[in-house]
């Protein structure tokens, strides 16, 4: 029988439980929301010296995502933009969201020798997606 759960149950009242479940869902996908094949391109885009070029390149890469990945990423990032609007209450700055969701949404197929190596760029990629959401995901 199908298990039913109610988000009104007390166990779901802690936002950290819900966020943890969401992160776990994305981390457990067979392939991250940004497919392995695009990981290096995203990291290279974040490393471009001109911020304008970074946004344009990331926008191109986002447009190349499979439709389901694009729609899910857009929906999740739109939600995270709303979370950032309440930074005075939740302390979730763009940088903090990048730290939390960078490694979850964007990861290499094989873990690098140094874990910290790509981590900063993964976080920066998520920060860039949030900072320029309207340009990267036109209405």
Phi, psi and omega per residue, in radians:
X1 nan 2.572 -3.124
X2 -1.234 2.307 3.132
X3 -1.433 2.256 3.131
X4 -1.804 2.412 3.043
X5 -2.286 2.621 -3.123
X6 -2.036 2.183 3.123
X7 -1.236 -0.089 3.067
X8 -1.491 -0.190 3.082
X9 -1.061 2.536 -3.105
X10 -0.975 -0.548 -3.108
X11 -1.083 -0.370 -3.115
X12 -1.708 0.030 -3.070
X13 -1.290 -0.352 3.117
X14 -1.484 2.069 -3.094
X15 -1.041 -0.478 -3.141
X16 -1.179 -0.573 3.105
X17 -1.161 -0.805 -3.127
X18 -1.131 -0.787 3.128
X19 -1.094 -0.736 3.117
X20 -1.073 -0.724 3.115
X21 -1.123 -0.710 3.125
X22 -1.112 -0.841 3.117
X23 -1.057 -0.735 3.137
X24 -1.090 -0.741 3.099
X25 -0.967 -0.879 -3.107
X26 -1.184 -0.601 -3.134
X27 -1.229 -0.532 -3.081
X28 -1.519 -0.084 3.081
X29 -1.027 2.531 3.125
X30 -1.005 -0.554 3.078
X31 -2.412 2.451 -3.106
X32 -1.088 2.907 3.132
X33 -0.994 -0.703 2.969
X34 -1.597 1.887 -3.035
X35 -0.985 2.626 -3.134
X36 -0.859 -0.697 -3.093
X37 -1.100 -0.319 -3.139
X38 -1.820 -0.074 -3.072
X39 -0.962 -0.955 -3.079
X40 -1.060 -0.669 3.139
X41 -1.127 -0.702 3.102
X42 -1.109 -0.774 -3.128
X43 -1.122 -0.748 3.117
X44 -1.089 -0.685 3.140
X45 -1.076 -0.732 -3.128
X46 -1.163 -0.483 -3.108
X47 -1.454 -0.167 3.140
X48 -0.999 2.449 -3.070
X49 -1.188 -0.568 -3.084
X50 -1.632 2.074 -3.129
X51 -0.966 -0.627 3.111
X52 -1.064 -0.772 3.118
X53 -1.132 -0.643 3.106
X54 -1.006 -0.863 -3.090
X55 -1.122 -0.783 -3.127
X56 -1.086 -0.755 -3.120
X57 -1.177 -0.762 3.126
X58 -1.108 -0.689 3.102
X59 -1.048 -0.739 3.097
X60 -1.077 -0.779 -3.121
X61 -1.118 -0.725 3.124
X62 -1.081 -0.718 3.123
X63 -1.102 -0.414 -3.111
X64 -1.519 -0.055 3.122
X65 -1.148 2.614 3.000
X66 -0.997 2.562 -3.058
X67 -0.885 -0.748 -3.122
X68 -1.157 -0.695 3.123
X69 -1.152 -0.762 3.139
X70 -1.038 -0.882 -3.078
X71 -1.103 -0.727 -3.128
X72 -1.183 -0.791 3.132
X73 -1.077 -0.763 3.138
X74 -1.070 -0.790 -3.120
X75 -1.117 -0.811 -3.129
X76 -1.101 -0.798 -3.120
X77 -1.179 -0.611 3.080
X78 -1.086 -0.715 3.094
X79 -1.116 -0.778 -3.123
X80 -1.144 -0.527 3.033
X81 -1.111 -0.691 3.090
X82 -1.168 -0.647 3.092
X83 -1.065 -0.733 -3.126
X84 -1.129 -0.485 3.122
X85 -1.130 -0.338 -3.128
X86 -1.839 0.480 -3.068
X87 -0.966 -0.531 3.138
X88 -1.134 -0.458 -3.121
X89 -1.692 -0.727 -2.975
X90 -1.842 -0.110 -3.134
X91 1.013 0.355 3.126
X92 -1.606 1.512 3.067
X93 -1.310 2.961 3.088
X94 -1.017 -0.707 3.138
X95 -1.120 -0.750 3.130
X96 -1.112 -0.708 3.117
X97 -1.147 -0.667 3.073
X98 -1.031 -0.756 3.137
X99 -1.114 -0.728 -3.087
X100 -1.274 -0.752 -3.005
X101 -1.796 -0.258 -3.132
X102 -0.910 -1.033 -3.092
X103 -1.196 -0.298 -3.123
X104 -1.442 -0.705 -3.044
X105 -1.582 -0.360 -2.960
X106 -2.471 1.876 3.106
X107 -2.574 2.645 3.138
X108 -1.282 2.743 -3.128
X109 -1.121 -0.731 3.083
X110 -1.996 2.310 3.137
X111 -1.086 2.313 3.122
X112 -1.198 2.845 3.121
X113 -0.989 -0.799 3.100
X114 -1.783 2.020 -3.079
X115 -1.109 -0.653 -3.090
X116 -1.240 -0.347 -3.048
X117 -0.912 -1.017 -3.083
X118 -1.556 -0.188 -3.030
X119 -1.035 -0.820 -3.105
X120 -1.020 -0.742 -3.136
X121 -1.214 -0.607 3.086
X122 -1.070 -0.784 3.130
X123 -1.119 -0.758 -3.139
X124 -1.097 -0.623 3.125
X125 -1.096 -0.757 3.122
X126 -1.170 -0.708 3.094
X127 -1.039 -0.734 3.136
X128 -1.121 -0.756 3.111
X129 -1.036 -0.691 -3.132
X130 -1.292 -0.762 -3.075
X131 -1.116 -0.572 -3.056
X132 -2.122 0.587 -3.077
X133 -0.868 -0.855 -3.059
X134 -1.136 -0.525 3.105
X135 -1.422 -0.584 -3.093
X136 -1.419 -0.584 3.116
X137 -2.096 1.307 -3.122
X138 -1.044 2.547 -3.069
X139 -1.001 nan nan
